[in-house]
């Protein structure tokens, strides 16, 4: 149960689901608690969460008679940087693997909690061992002292922060990345099933993203996602000066590694603009989020048409860089609520995805029609290199001044 400030509060259905997921222990290759929650959630709603060979979960929801030729597949990962216990020694000593991206200087002296039989067992890091991976020094294992109870091999450890707490419009938790994205997918499924919206969409919950998109790569290689799908990968991404928390979920045009499929990005943009016209409370952003690389780049590289959505995240990977310490991650609940709305509209597919940007094609065609005669009448400029006499106006169809809308589009 989440706390609002210091007092318990009744939460909305979606916010309660978000809090439930943010309370669970998880780490790369050790997502069993979250996997169990997702499967139980789906079973309770008559849905099947089908595991692939890598343990990713795929949900296919189709309601109503209409078959969508190119449905969306919304994805999010179930892990967060964390520890996995490897050996319990005498005198409260515990060795644990670390999996994920946090700089080594943040480890020694920090408290960690391990999930054991529904309870937390705490210890404090005495020392670490580092290795070089991809040209960077990374933590490989940690030695913890003061562990009061036995911790079995494979137990998940996370930084020692409390359960989710709501302050104002923000929720703080041990791990928002990317459990908040997975929670938004579950909220979308819950809305679609409860309201019986006609729809068709796929939802893929992936594993081991934090060590390099391992689950997503496996899903793409195995074609877990049907090839007819357009993939929309959901993330929580570090807040940037140009992409602020509370200004709405973000349509990512790309990340540090690549630009995403333009037609897929345009499709999500079209759906958002339609939602914005119908719902005055819906706001969104369209940005290049180049602080890191996400699963969308993997899907694009491995043959899918893909784009990405995200919500801005504070204390990315629990690092408060300004204060040089660790802290809970946090997101804005308004951004979360709006990305759920966006998911629902994508699943309902009010417009078919064709793999083309029809809006841009129409703009180009209108500009072409507007200026065709003028281009032809002045073609001698390109052929001879001689400028037209000042004041001369060509005659004939298309020589009139372009419409205000065409001029605005031409200079947008």
C-alpha positions in Angstrom: 0.0 0.0 0.0 1.3 3.4 -0.9 1.4 6.4 1.5 0.3 9.9 0.5 2.7 12.0 2.5 2.5 10.4 6.0 -1.2 9.4 5.8 -2.8 6.5 4.2 -5.1 7.5 1.3 -7.6 5.8 -0.9 -6.0 5.5 -4.3 -7.5 5.3 -7.8 -7.7 1.8 -9.3 -4.8 2.6 -11.7 -2.7 4.2 -9.0 -3.2 1.2 -6.7 -2.1 -1.1 -9.4 1.0 1.1 -10.0 1.8 1.0 -6.3 1.4 -2.8 -6.2 3.9 -3.3 -9.0 6.4 -0.7 -7.7 6.5 -2.6 -4.4 7.8 -5.8 -5.9 11.5 -7.0 -5.9 13.1 -7.4 -9.3 16.5 -7.5 -11.0 17.8 -8.6 -14.4 17.2 -12.4 -14.9 15.4 -12.4 -11.5 12.0 -11.0 -12.4 9.9 -13.9 -11.0 7.8 -11.8 -8.5 6.8 -9.3 -11.3 6.1 -12.2 -13.7 3.9 -13.9 -11.2 1.9 -10.6 -10.6 1.4 -10.1 -14.4 0.3 -13.7 -14.9 -2.2 -13.5 -12.0 -3.5 -10.2 -13.2 -4.2 -11.6 -16.7 -5.7 -14.8 -15.4 -8.1 -12.8 -13.2 -9.4 -11.0 -16.4 -9.6 -14.1 -18.6 -6.4 -13.2 -20.5 -3.5 -15.5 -21.3 0.0 -14.3 -20.7 2.0 -16.7 -22.9 5.7 -17.1 -22.1 8.2 -17.4 -25.0 11.4 -19.4 -24.9 13.2 -16.6 -23.1 10.5 -16.1 -20.4 9.0 -12.9 -21.9 5.2 -12.7 -21.5 3.0 -11.9 -24.5 -0.7 -11.0 -24.2 -2.9 -10.8 -27.2 -6.2 -8.9 -26.7 -8.9 -8.9 -29.3 -12.4 -7.7 -28.6 -15.1 -7.1 -31.2 -15.4 -8.4 -34.7 -12.9 -6.0 -36.4 -9.5 -7.4 -37.2 -6.7 -4.9 -37.2 -4.4 -5.5 -40.1 -1.4 -3.8 -38.4 -2.0 -3.8 -34.6 0.3 -2.2 -32.1 2.5 -4.3 -29.8 3.2 -2.3 -26.7 6.3 -3.4 -24.7 7.9 -2.7 -21.4 10.6 -4.5 -19.3 10.1 -6.1 -15.9 13.5 -5.6 -14.4 15.4 -2.8 -12.7 19.1 -2.6 -11.7 19.6 -4.8 -8.6 21.4 -7.5 -6.7 21.1 -11.3 -6.8 22.4 -13.3 -3.8 25.2 -15.7 -4.7 26.6 -17.0 -1.4 25.7 -16.7 2.3 28.7 -16.9 4.6 29.3 -17.0 8.4 28.9 -14.0 10.6 26.2 -12.3 8.5 28.4 -12.0 5.4 26.6 -12.2 2.0 28.0 -12.1 -1.5 25.7 -10.9 -4.3 26.0 -10.3 -8.0 25.1 -6.8 -9.2 23.3 -6.4 -12.5 22.6 -3.0 -14.1 24.1 0.4 -14.7 25.1 2.4 -11.5 28.6 3.9 -11.1 30.9 2.1 -8.7 31.3 5.1 -6.4 27.7 4.8 -5.1 28.0 1.3 -3.6 30.3 1.0 -0.5 28.5 1.8 2.7 25.0 1.7 1.1 22.2 -0.4 2.7 20.5 -3.1 0.6 17.4 -5.1 1.3 16.8 -8.7 0.0 13.4 -10.3 -0.5 13.2 -13.6 1.5 9.9 -15.4 2.1 7.8 -12.2 1.9 10.1 -10.3 4.3 13.0 -8.0 3.8 16.5 -8.9 5.1 19.0 -6.0 5.2 22.7 -5.7 5.0 25.3 -3.0 4.2 27.9 -3.1 1.4 31.5 -3.5 2.7 33.3 -3.8 -0.6 32.8 -4.4 -4.3 34.6 -6.1 -7.2 34.6 -4.4 -10.6 35.1 -5.5 -14.1 35.4 -3.7 -17.5 32.3 -4.2 -19.7 31.9 -2.4 -23.0 34.8 -0.1 -22.1 33.4 1.0 -18.8 34.2 -0.1 -15.2 31.1 -1.8 -13.8 30.4 -3.4 -10.4 30.3 -7.2 -10.7 29.8 -8.4 -7.1 29.4 -6.9 -3.7 30.2 -8.1 -0.2 27.6 -7.2 2.5 27.9 -7.4 6.2 25.4 -7.3 9.0 22.9 -9.6 7.3 20.8 -10.9 10.3 19.1 -13.8 8.6 20.1 -16.4 6.0 19.5 -15.2 2.4 19.2 -18.0 -0.1 21.0 -18.1 -3.4 19.0 -16.3 -6.1 17.2 -13.9 -3.7 16.7 -10.4 -5.2 18.3 -7.4 -3.5 17.4 -3.7 -4.0 18.6 -0.5 -2.5 17.1 0.0 1.0 14.2 2.4 0.2 10.7 2.1 1.5 7.5 1.2 -0.3 5.9 3.7 -2.7 4.9 7.1 -1.3 2.9 9.8 -3.1 3.7 13.4 -2.5 1.6 15.9 -4.5 1.5 14.6 -8.1 4.6 12.5 -7.8 5.1 8.9 -6.7 8.5 7.8 -5.2 9.6 4.2 -5.2 12.6 1.8 -5.2 12.1 1.1 -8.9 10.0 3.1 -11.4 12.1 2.0 -14.3 10.4 0.2 -15.9 7.8 -1.2 -13.6 5.8 2.0 -14.1 5.8 1.2 -17.9 4.6 -2.3 -17.2 2.0 -1.0 -14.8 0.7 1.4 -17.5 0.3 -1.6 -19.8 -1.7 -3.5 -17.2 -3.9 -0.4 -16.5 -4.5 -0.3 -20.3 -5.6 -3.9 -20.4 -7.8 -3.4 -17.3 -9.5 -0.5 -19.0 -10.1 -2.3 -22.3 -11.5 -5.4 -20.6 -13.6 -3.6 -18.1 -15.2 -1.2 -20.7 -15.3 -3.9 -23.4 -13.8 -1.6 -26.0 -13.5 -3.2 -29.5 -9.8 -3.5 -30.0 -6.9 -5.6 -31.1 -3.4 -5.2 -29.6 -0.4 -7.2 -28.3 1.4 -6.5 -25.0 4.9 -7.8 -24.5 6.6 -7.8 -21.0 10.3 -8.4 -21.5 13.1 -9.5 -19.2 16.7 -8.4 -18.6 16.6 -5.1 -20.3 19.0 -3.4 -17.9 22.0 -5.5 -19.0 21.4 -4.9 -22.7 17.8 -5.6 -23.9 18.4 -9.3 -23.6 14.8 -10.3 -23.4 13.8 -7.9 -26.2 16.5 -9.3 -28.5 15.4 -12.8 -27.8 11.8 -11.9 -28.5 12.7 -10.3 -31.8 14.9 -13.2 -32.9 12.2 -15.7 -32.1 9.4 -13.6 -33.7 7.5 -13.6 -30.5 6.0 -10.3 -31.7 4.0 -11.0 -34.9 5.6 -9.4 -37.9 2.4 -7.5 -38.8 2.7 -5.5 -35.6 4.1 -2.0 -35.2 6.1 -2.0 -31.9 5.7 0.8 -29.3 8.3 0.3 -26.6 7.5 2.0 -23.3 10.2 3.4 -20.9 10.8 5.7 -18.1 13.6 8.0 -19.2 15.7 10.4 -17.3 14.2 13.9 -17.2 15.9 16.3 -19.6 15.9 20.1 -19.6 13.7 20.0 -22.8 11.5 17.1 -21.6 10.1 18.0 -18.2 8.1 15.9 -15.7 4.4 16.8 -15.6 4.3 18.1 -19.2 2.9 14.8 -20.4 4.2 11.5 -21.7 6.8 11.7 -24.4 6.7 10.4 -27.9 10.4 9.5 -28.6 11.6 10.2 -32.1 14.8 8.4 -31.2 17.4 7.7 -28.6 21.2 7.8 -28.2 21.7 5.0 -30.7 19.1 5.6 -33.5 16.2 7.4 -34.9 13.0 5.2 -34.8 10.7 4.3 -37.7 9.3 7.6 -38.9 5.9 6.2 -39.9 5.5 4.5 -36.5 6.3 7.7 -34.7 3.9 9.7 -37.0 1.2 7.2 -36.2 1.5 7.6 -32.5 1.5 11.3 -33.0 -1.7 11.2 -35.0 -3.4 9.1 -32.3 -2.2 11.6 -29.6 -3.5 14.6 -31.5 -6.9 13.0 -31.9 -7.0 12.1 -28.2 -6.0 15.7 -27.4 -8.9 17.1 -29.4 -11.3 14.8 -27.5 -9.8 15.1 -24.0 -8.7 18.5 -22.8 -6.8 17.0 -19.9 -4.6 15.0 -22.2 -1.2 16.5 -23.0 1.9 15.0 -24.5 5.4 15.8 -25.8 7.4 14.8 -28.8 11.1 14.8 -28.2 14.5 13.2 -29.0 15.4 11.4 -25.7 19.1 10.8 -26.3 20.2 10.2 -22.7 20.4 6.5 -23.3 19.4 3.7 -25.6 16.1 1.8 -25.3 14.5 -1.4 -26.6 13.0 0.5 -29.6 16.5 0.7 -31.2 16.8 -3.1 -30.8 13.4 -3.8 -32.4 14.2 -1.4 -35.4 17.6 -3.0 -35.9 16.1 -6.5 -35.8 13.5 -5.9 -38.5 10.5 -4.4 -36.9 8.8 -1.0 -37.5 9.1 0.5 -34.0 9.0 3.7 -32.0 8.9 4.6 -28.3 6.9 6.3 -25.6 8.2 7.3 -22.2 7.5 9.3 -19.1 10.2 11.5 -17.5 12.0 9.9 -14.6 13.7 11.5 -11.6 16.8 9.9 -9.9 17.4 7.6 -12.9 18.7 4.2 -11.7 18.3 5.6 -8.2 21.2 8.0 -8.7 20.7 11.6 -7.5 23.7 13.0 -9.4 23.2 16.6 -8.1 23.7 15.4 -4.5 26.1 12.6 -5.4 24.0 10.0 -3.5 21.3 7.4 -4.1 17.5 8.0 -3.7 14.1 6.6 -4.7 13.1 7.0 -8.4 10.0 9.1 -9.0 7.6 10.0 -11.8 4.6 12.3 -12.2 1.2 10.6 -11.8 -0.4 12.9 -14.4 2.2 11.6 -17.0 1.3 8.1 -16.0 -2.4 8.6 -16.3 -2.0 10.2 -19.7 0.2 7.4 -21.1 -2.5 4.9 -20.0 -5.0 6.9 -22.1 -2.6 6.8 -25.0 -2.1 3.1 -24.8 -5.9 2.6 -24.8 -6.3 4.6 -28.0 -3.5 2.8 -29.7 -5.1 -0.5 -28.8 -8.5 0.7 -30.1 -6.8 1.7 -33.4 -9.3 4.3 -34.6 -7.0 4.8 -37.6 -5.2 1.9 -39.4 -1.5 1.8 -39.4 -0.2 1.6 -43.0 3.5 2.0 -42.6 3.3 5.4 -44.2 2.9 9.0 -42.9 -0.3 9.9 -44.7 -0.5 13.3 -43.1 3.0 14.3 -44.3 2.3 12.8 -47.8 -0.8 15.0 -48.1 1.0 18.1 -47.0 3.7 17.4 -49.6 1.0 16.8 -52.3 -0.8 20.0 -51.5 2.4 22.0 -51.7 3.3 20.3 -55.0 -0.2 21.2 -56.4 0.0 24.8 -55.2 3.4 25.5 -56.7 3.5 23.2 -59.8 2.7 25.9 -62.4 5.0 28.4 -60.8 7.8 25.9 -60.8 7.3 25.0 -64.4 7.0 28.7 -65.5 10.3 29.5 -63.8 12.2 26.4 -64.8 14.6 28.5 -67.0 16.2 29.7 -63.8 17.5 26.2 -63.2 18.4 25.5 -66.8 20.2 28.7 -67.6 21.2 30.1 -64.2 19.8 33.5 -65.2 17.4 35.0 -62.7 14.0 36.2 -63.7 13.5 39.9 -64.3 12.3 41.5 -61.1 8.5 42.1 -61.1 7.7 39.6 -63.8 4.9 37.3 -62.8 4.2 34.0 -64.6 0.7 33.4 -65.8 -1.4 30.3 -65.9 -2.9 27.8 -63.4 -1.0 27.6 -60.1 0.6 31.1 -60.3 -1.7 32.5 -57.7 -0.3 33.0 -54.2 -0.5 29.8 -52.2 -3.1 29.4 -49.5 -2.3 30.4 -45.9 -2.4 26.8 -44.8 0.1 25.8 -47.5 2.5 28.6 -46.6 2.3 27.6 -43.0 3.0 24.0 -43.7 5.9 24.9 -46.0 7.7 26.9 -43.3 6.7 24.6 -40.4 
